[in-house]
Amino acid sequence: MWQGSLLHIHTTHAGREPMIAQQSAKLIAGQGIEGDRYALGTGKYSPFPDIREVTLIEVETLEALARDHEIDLPAQDHRRNLTTRGVPLNHLVGKRFWVGNVLLEGGRLNIPCRYLELVTGKTVYEILKHRSGLNCSIIQGGAVNTGDIIKPE
């Protein structure tokens, strides 16, 4: 059985705006992160129906980008809300898991987009295929904090 941790929380109020680091955030079931673009309906992809209440990415992916491709993509630049360590995101599609006291359900793997290349100026689209994170639904809301334990339901 795996157990991981929440390293970073990032939100922004609208698409194309910089991501802001948070120490904690309120996740609202069926809606998103309080004040974040997808909860507000102001995200780049908000007009397209999808499971996108909260997005996650593995820090191991960012470390591999630096190690294997010499591309530095800091946590505030990857455009995902939660950065994890030790969490097998690709295996959590359709599965429920806890982030602290918040229950999430994996919806679908996130697909890298050219938009990320546009806002960062870094060529990562092809490299991030199948490693671009997980889109989730919030089943049971509450507060999350950096350092929270992430584990299966």
Protein Blocks (a to p, Z undefined) as FASTA:
>chain_A
ZZdddfbdcddfbehiacdddfbdcddehibcehiaklnopafklmpgcdffbccddfkl
mmmmmmmnopacdfklnopabdcehiafklmgoiacdehjaccddfbdcdddfklmmmno
pafklmmgoinoccdddfbgcdddehiacddZZ
